[in-house]
Amino acid sequence: MATETHTAEARRKNWRRLLLWIVPAIVLAVAATFWIYSRGYATTDNAYVKADKTIVAAEVDGTVRNVPVKENTPVAAGDVLVMLDDEPLRYAVQSAQGRVDAVKAQIASLKAQYAEKAAELDVARRSAAFAQREQERQRELAAKHLVAQSKLDDADQALQIAAGQVQVTERDLTAIAARLGGDPSRTVESHPDVEAAEADLQHAELNLRRARILAPRAGIVSHLPQVGDHLTAGSPALAIVSDQGMWIEANFKETDLAHVRKGQPVQIEIDTYGRRKWSGRVESIAQATGAEFAILPPQNASGNWVKVVQRIPVRIAVLANAGDPPLRAGMSASVRIDTRAEPADAVARTAQVAP
């Protein structure tokens, strides 16, 4: 009986020793290892896959007549994505073309009138010159009393009428020249009215071409409109998300960025693919916190101020390899930056200056 009691007491002492010394030692060792291992890294799970996204807007008003592509399919730059009803735009082109033809005809008519008036002015000047000579003859004859005074009066009146006709014709010629842009010798096509009408025609033709919405870049098309939808100029019609050159936007606490530098290596895990890892590198660090870009940024001038650790976006380039699963914009990720490593650009500069 005493032996059993002694054995139980020994076991209790062993357990007490284990709980008092060994377990705390293990916990301290694990904590120390974790601290030593993690202090050279900056980690966060507030990270997401990002890709270039282009919002394509309609440039003219119109009703969707046809959508040649399907949702979430790849497109190349220049592919037709949406076709609007272009019948009103065709009528506008025809009207603008008619306006150009009418203005050209008008300018051609003015040039003909100018030539006609120029000929009339030449005749009027000849008539005035003849009337001047006749008036001088009649004045000489009247001075010698060889003709009646009435003859001289008739010659004076004829000269005044001829001179007045020259002035009227000159003014008409000047008015026509002004309507011809001040330079009657210029061609019909170079007249300002013709150029303005042709500009209107080019604008109408441009609007007609804009009835076909083209892909400005390659990528995956999304949020397509439906046939029958009415699109307004300037309003978003669809989106194209790039499937190349994706990056990670990691929002680090400001207190974790003391040793983060551009070019440092990064280990990336995408939540969708479990523990599969990607390599990356720090591409840039934002100059402002995320709160600075908020529509209503927090103002810390109030009386009930509470200090909040801010988040600063860090852009991380993904170094994808052949055979890696596809990445999609918006996927959640976890990243770990090796802050102990020297940035790649610093290594390159060192190599360049080395003898």
C-alpha positions as CSV (number, residue, x, y, z in Angstrom):
1,M,0.0,0.0,0.0
2,A,2.8,2.3,0.9
3,T,4.6,1.5,-2.4
4,E,1.5,2.5,-4.4
5,T,1.2,5.7,-2.5
6,H,4.9,6.5,-3.1
7,T,4.5,5.7,-6.9
8,A,1.4,8.0,-7.2
9,E,3.3,10.8,-5.4
10,A,6.2,10.4,-7.8
11,R,4.0,10.7,-10.8
12,R,2.4,13.8,-9.4
13,K,5.8,15.3,-9.0
14,N,6.8,14.4,-12.5
15,W,3.7,16.0,-13.9
16,R,4.2,19.0,-11.8
17,R,7.8,19.3,-13.0
18,L,6.6,18.9,-16.6
19,L,3.9,21.6,-16.3
20,L,6.2,24.0,-14.5
21,W,9.3,23.7,-16.6
22,I,9.2,21.6,-19.7
23,V,5.9,22.9,-21.2
24,P,6.8,26.6,-20.7
25,A,10.3,25.9,-22.1
26,I,8.7,24.4,-25.2
27,V,6.3,27.3,-25.6
28,L,9.2,29.8,-25.2
29,A,11.3,27.9,-27.7
30,V,8.4,27.9,-30.3
31,A,7.7,31.6,-29.7
32,A,11.4,32.4,-30.0
33,T,11.7,30.4,-33.2
34,F,8.6,32.1,-34.7
35,W,9.9,35.5,-33.7
36,I,13.3,34.9,-35.2
37,Y,11.8,33.4,-38.3
38,S,9.1,36.1,-38.8
39,R,11.0,39.3,-37.9
40,G,12.7,39.4,-41.3
41,Y,9.4,39.2,-43.2
42,A,6.4,41.5,-43.8
43,T,3.2,39.5,-44.2
44,T,-0.4,40.3,-44.8
45,D,-3.5,38.5,-46.1
46,N,-5.1,41.8,-47.1
47,A,-4.0,41.3,-50.7
48,Y,-5.8,40.9,-54.0
49,V,-5.0,40.0,-57.6
50,K,-5.3,43.1,-59.8
51,A,-5.3,43.5,-63.6
52,D,-5.6,46.3,-66.1
53,K,-9.3,47.0,-66.6
54,T,-10.7,49.2,-69.4
55,I,-14.2,50.5,-69.2
56,V,-15.4,51.0,-72.8
57,A,-18.0,53.7,-73.3
58,A,-20.3,54.4,-76.3
59,E,-19.2,57.4,-78.2
60,V,-22.6,58.0,-79.9
61,D,-26.1,57.5,-78.8
62,G,-27.8,54.5,-80.2
63,T,-29.7,51.2,-79.7
64,V,-27.8,48.0,-79.6
65,R,-28.4,46.1,-82.8
66,N,-25.9,43.2,-82.5
67,V,-23.3,41.9,-80.1
68,P,-20.9,39.6,-82.0
69,V,-18.9,38.5,-79.0
70,K,-19.9,36.4,-75.9
71,E,-19.6,37.2,-72.2
72,N,-16.2,36.4,-70.6
73,T,-14.5,35.5,-73.9
74,P,-11.1,36.7,-75.1
75,V,-10.9,39.5,-77.7
76,A,-8.1,41.1,-79.6
77,A,-7.5,44.8,-80.1
78,G,-9.8,46.1,-82.9
79,D,-12.4,43.3,-82.7
80,V,-16.0,44.5,-83.1
81,L,-17.7,44.2,-79.7
82,V,-21.1,46.0,-80.2
83,M,-22.9,47.3,-83.2
84,L,-25.4,50.1,-82.8
85,D,-28.3,51.0,-85.1
86,D,-26.6,53.2,-87.6
87,E,-29.5,54.2,-89.8
88,P,-29.9,57.7,-88.3
89,L,-26.2,58.2,-88.6
90,R,-26.3,57.3,-92.3
91,Y,-29.0,59.9,-92.9
92,A,-26.7,62.4,-91.1
93,V,-23.9,61.5,-93.5
94,Q,-26.1,61.9,-96.5
95,S,-27.3,65.3,-95.2
96,A,-23.8,66.5,-94.6
97,Q,-22.7,65.3,-98.1
98,G,-25.6,67.3,-99.6
99,R,-24.5,70.3,-97.6
100,V,-21.0,70.0,-99.0
101,D,-22.3,69.8,-102.6
102,A,-24.6,72.8,-102.1
103,V,-21.8,74.9,-100.7
104,K,-19.4,74.0,-103.5
105,A,-22.1,74.9,-106.0
106,Q,-22.7,78.2,-104.2
107,I,-19.0,79.0,-104.2
108,A,-18.6,78.1,-107.9
109,S,-21.6,80.4,-108.7
110,L,-20.0,83.2,-106.7
111,K,-16.7,82.7,-108.7
112,A,-18.7,82.9,-111.9
113,Q,-20.4,86.1,-110.7
114,Y,-17.1,87.5,-109.7
115,A,-15.7,86.9,-113.2
116,E,-18.9,88.4,-114.8
117,K,-18.6,91.5,-112.6
118,A,-14.9,91.8,-113.4
119,A,-15.9,91.9,-117.1
120,E,-18.6,94.4,-116.4
121,L,-16.1,96.6,-114.5
122,D,-13.7,96.5,-117.4
123,V,-16.6,97.6,-119.8
124,A,-17.7,100.3,-117.3
125,R,-14.1,101.7,-117.1
126,R,-13.8,101.7,-120.8
127,S,-17.2,103.6,-121.0
128,A,-16.0,106.0,-118.4
129,A,-12.7,106.6,-120.2
130,F,-14.7,107.3,-123.5
131,A,-17.1,109.7,-121.6
132,Q,-14.1,111.5,-120.2
133,R,-12.6,112.1,-123.7
134,E,-16.0,113.1,-125.1
135,Q,-16.5,115.6,-122.3
136,E,-13.1,117.1,-122.9
137,R,-13.9,117.5,-126.7
138,Q,-17.2,119.1,-126.0
139,R,-15.6,121.5,-123.5
140,E,-13.0,122.6,-126.2
141,L,-15.8,123.1,-128.8
142,A,-18.0,124.9,-126.3
143,A,-15.0,127.2,-125.5
144,K,-14.8,128.1,-129.2
145,H,-18.6,128.5,-129.4
146,L,-18.8,125.8,-132.0
147,V,-21.4,123.7,-130.2
148,A,-24.3,124.6,-127.9
149,Q,-23.9,124.6,-124.2
150,S,-26.4,121.7,-124.0
151,K,-23.9,119.4,-125.7
152,L,-21.4,120.1,-123.0
153,D,-24.0,119.5,-120.3
154,D,-24.9,116.1,-122.0
155,A,-21.2,115.1,-122.0
156,D,-20.8,116.1,-118.3
157,Q,-23.9,114.0,-117.4
158,A,-22.7,111.0,-119.4
159,L,-19.3,111.2,-117.7
160,Q,-20.9,111.2,-114.3
161,I,-23.2,108.3,-115.1
162,A,-20.2,106.3,-116.4
163,A,-18.1,107.1,-113.3
164,G,-21.0,106.1,-111.1
165,Q,-21.4,102.8,-112.9
166,V,-17.7,102.1,-112.3
167,Q,-18.1,102.7,-108.6
168,V,-21.2,100.5,-108.3
169,T,-19.5,97.7,-110.2
170,E,-16.4,98.0,-108.0
171,R,-18.5,97.7,-104.9
172,D,-20.4,94.7,-106.2
173,L,-17.1,93.1,-107.1
174,T,-15.7,93.8,-103.6
175,A,-18.9,92.3,-102.0
176,I,-18.5,89.1,-104.1
177,A,-14.8,88.9,-103.2
178,A,-15.7,89.1,-99.5
179,R,-18.2,86.2,-99.9
180,L,-15.3,84.3,-101.6
181,G,-13.2,84.6,-98.4
182,G,-11.3,87.7,-99.5
183,D,-9.3,85.8,-102.2
184,P,-11.3,85.2,-105.4
185,S,-8.3,83.2,-106.8
186,R,-8.5,80.4,-104.2
187,T,-10.0,77.1,-105.3
188,V,-13.6,76.0,-104.4
189,E,-12.2,73.3,-102.0
190,S,-10.2,75.8,-100.0
191,H,-13.1,78.2,-99.3
192,P,-13.9,78.4,-95.6
193,D,-17.6,77.5,-96.1
194,V,-16.6,74.4,-98.1
195,E,-14.0,73.4,-95.4
196,A,-16.6,73.8,-92.7
197,A,-19.1,71.7,-94.6
198,E,-16.5,69.0,-95.2
199,A,-15.6,69.1,-91.5
200,D,-19.3,68.4,-90.7
201,L,-19.2,65.6,-93.2
202,Q,-16.1,64.1,-91.7
203,H,-17.7,64.4,-88.2
204,A,-20.9,62.6,-89.5
205,E,-18.7,59.8,-91.0
206,L,-16.8,59.5,-87.7
207,N,-20.0,59.1,-85.8
208,L,-21.1,56.5,-88.3
209,R,-17.9,54.5,-87.7
210,R,-18.4,54.9,-83.9
211,A,-21.6,53.0,-84.3
212,R,-19.3,49.9,-84.2
213,I,-17.7,49.7,-80.7
214,L,-14.2,48.2,-81.1
215,A,-12.0,46.6,-78.5
216,P,-9.3,49.2,-77.6
217,R,-7.0,46.4,-76.2
218,A,-6.8,42.6,-75.9
219,G,-8.3,40.9,-72.9
220,I,-11.5,39.3,-71.6
221,V,-14.7,41.1,-72.3
222,S,-17.3,41.4,-69.6
223,H,-20.6,43.1,-68.8
224,L,-21.8,43.2,-72.4
225,P,-25.0,45.0,-73.2
226,Q,-28.0,43.2,-74.6
227,V,-29.6,43.6,-78.0
228,G,-32.2,46.4,-77.7
229,D,-30.4,48.3,-74.9
230,H,-30.0,52.0,-75.5
231,L,-26.5,53.4,-75.0
232,T,-25.8,57.0,-74.3
233,A,-22.6,58.7,-75.5
234,G,-20.1,58.6,-72.7
235,S,-21.9,56.0,-70.6
236,P,-20.1,52.7,-69.9
237,A,-21.0,50.0,-72.3
238,L,-18.8,47.1,-71.3
239,A,-15.4,46.2,-69.7
240,I,-12.3,44.5,-70.9
241,V,-10.0,42.9,-68.2
242,S,-6.5,42.1,-69.2
243,D,-5.4,38.5,-68.8
244,Q,-1.7,39.4,-68.9
245,G,0.6,41.3,-66.6
246,M,-1.3,40.8,-63.5
247,W,-0.1,42.0,-60.1
248,I,-0.9,41.9,-56.4
249,E,-2.1,44.9,-54.5
250,A,-1.2,44.2,-50.8
251,N,-2.5,46.6,-48.2
252,F,0.2,46.5,-45.4
253,K,-0.1,48.2,-42.0
254,E,2.1,51.2,-42.0
255,T,4.0,49.8,-39.0
256,D,5.1,46.8,-41.2
257,L,6.7,48.8,-44.0
258,A,9.8,50.1,-42.1
259,H,12.1,47.7,-44.0
260,V,10.1,47.0,-47.2
261,R,11.9,48.3,-50.3
262,K,11.3,48.1,-54.0
263,G,12.7,45.0,-55.6
264,Q,12.6,42.7,-52.6
265,P,11.4,39.1,-53.3
266,V,7.9,38.1,-52.3
267,Q,6.2,34.8,-51.8
268,I,2.5,34.7,-52.8
269,E,-0.3,32.3,-52.0
270,I,-3.7,32.6,-53.8
271,D,-6.6,31.5,-51.7
272,T,-8.2,29.8,-54.6
273,Y,-5.3,27.4,-55.1
274,G,-4.6,26.5,-51.5
275,R,-0.9,26.3,-50.7
276,R,0.4,26.6,-54.2
277,K,3.0,29.4,-54.2
278,W,4.0,32.1,-56.7
279,S,7.1,34.2,-56.7
280,G,7.0,37.9,-57.0
281,R,8.9,41.1,-56.2
282,V,8.0,44.5,-54.8
283,E,7.3,46.8,-57.7
284,S,6.3,50.0,-55.9
285,I,5.0,51.4,-52.7
286,A,2.1,53.9,-52.8
287,Q,2.8,57.4,-51.8
288,A,-0.4,57.7,-49.8
289,T,-2.5,55.5,-47.6
290,G,-5.8,54.1,-48.8
291,A,-7.7,56.5,-46.7
292,E,-6.3,59.5,-48.7
293,F,-8.2,58.3,-51.7
294,A,-11.5,57.8,-50.0
295,I,-14.4,60.0,-51.1
296,L,-14.8,61.1,-47.5
297,P,-11.3,60.8,-45.9
298,P,-11.3,60.6,-42.1
299,Q,-10.6,63.8,-40.3
300,N,-8.7,63.4,-37.1
301,A,-9.4,66.9,-35.8
302,S,-12.4,65.9,-33.8
303,G,-12.5,65.8,-30.0
304,N,-13.0,62.0,-29.9
305,W,-9.9,61.1,-31.8
306,V,-8.8,57.5,-31.9
307,K,-5.5,56.6,-33.6
308,V,-6.0,54.0,-36.3
309,V,-3.1,52.1,-38.0
310,Q,-3.3,53.0,-41.6
311,R,-2.9,50.7,-44.6
312,I,-0.5,51.5,-47.4
313,P,-0.9,49.7,-50.8
314,V,2.1,47.9,-52.1
315,R,2.2,46.7,-55.7
316,I,3.8,43.3,-56.2
317,A,4.7,41.9,-59.6
318,V,3.8,38.3,-60.1
319,L,6.5,36.2,-61.7
320,A,4.3,33.6,-63.3
321,N,5.7,30.4,-64.9
322,A,4.4,28.2,-67.7
323,G,1.7,25.9,-66.4
324,D,0.7,28.1,-63.5
325,P,-3.1,28.1,-62.9
326,P,-4.9,31.2,-64.3
327,L,-5.2,34.2,-62.1
328,R,-8.3,36.4,-62.1
329,A,-8.7,40.0,-60.9
330,G,-10.1,40.2,-57.4
331,M,-8.8,36.9,-56.1
332,S,-7.7,37.0,-52.5
333,A,-4.1,36.4,-51.7
334,S,-1.5,36.2,-48.9
335,V,2.0,37.7,-49.4
336,R,5.2,37.5,-47.5
337,I,8.0,40.0,-48.3
338,D,11.6,39.0,-47.4
339,T,12.8,42.3,-46.0
340,R,16.2,40.8,-45.2
341,A,17.0,40.4,-48.9
342,E,18.7,43.2,-50.7
343,P,16.5,44.7,-53.4
344,A,17.1,43.5,-56.9
345,D,17.8,47.0,-58.3
346,A,20.4,47.5,-55.6
347,V,22.1,44.2,-56.5
348,A,22.1,45.3,-60.2
349,R,23.7,48.7,-59.3
350,T,26.3,47.0,-57.2
351,A,27.2,44.6,-60.1
352,Q,27.5,47.6,-62.4
353,V,30.0,49.5,-60.2
354,A,32.0,46.4,-59.3
355,P,35.5,46.2,-60.9
